[in-house]
Amino acid sequence: MPSRRHFLAGLATATGLPRMGWAAAGSPAYLAAARDPSGAYALFGLDGTGHDIFRIPLPDRGHAAAAHPTAPEAVAFARRPGRFALVIDCVQGRVSHRLDAPEGRHFYGHGAYLKGGAILATSENEIDTGEGRIGLWSRAQGYARIGEIASGGIGPHEIRRWAEDVLVVANGGIRTHPDSGREKLNIEDMQPNLSYVSLSGEMLEQVELPDDLHLNSIRHLALAPDGQVAFAMQWQGEPGDGVPLLALHRRGQSAILAEADLAEQIAMEGYAGSVAFAADGKSVGITSPRGGRLHVFDETGGFLASHRRADVCGLAPGRGGFVATDGLGGILSLQDATLSGLTTATRAWDNHLVAIDA
């Protein structure tokens, strides 16, 4: 029988072996969900120029995905109010685990890895109360649910890792109920906020909008390399009101509202679908599929440019600027203030383009 010393030595050797990384899945740069012409849904891995590396079928419409920071593994989330999330082995092209929302909950379509990828966090709705929750799942335990914390508001949509044990949460403020589909139940008294929450559940900081912008639902997030947060919003008032749809925030400071000239703001139709920083953090973009616009700002909120593209929504950092996707199958590059096509696929890209930080 092996001695305890031999067992520990073997364990140390095993944990020291090289781990399979994203190179084993073809080194994709991005993940994106899409609908094929047949009506089938899938998650795609794309290279830096937007060409397919892999395609993995999904049982229903996907929304966003969370990419593990080191392992070739992704979690594909159903569109809200979804009840499932699929952990996908991107090397084998198969579902390795299915996460079902606990009784009385549904997912909001986003998640984030923490603690070096050991913990998956999921944004959730507590259906009876409308309160936001963040579910915590252990990868080492086969994605078993190990706890939950309060999100700090109603309708937590996108969540991002701000530090290994801190989440930044976009609490959209909109209450929904699965029995009512996607109907918004509390528009008049909604209170969106941006929250920084520790894994232990401590509310570290919370940012609210001015009273006259309480109808601006905070939905999507981007992080710059220096920790600055950008949040994109969706206006629940009249689409032609032309309110700001982007804000920038640094811990301990007030949020900066960023907006273009009034005509461009109105053209966005009150809807920002995605947000991303360029890789250097010096510029930030938001998209509006409704308005067919991609707006770019500098890191202080100054407006730089507007680009027109029908149904543009997905946005991520790219070489020299940004990469974007649209609902017509287009994948675009924005470099040196020029928006140009990279490739076109025979599919409809969904809302988000997720960069793999591997």
Order of alpha helices (4+ residues) and beta strands (2+ residues): alpha-beta-beta-beta-beta-beta-beta-beta-beta-beta-beta-beta-beta-beta-beta-beta-beta-beta-beta-beta-alpha-beta-beta-beta-beta-beta-beta-beta-beta-beta
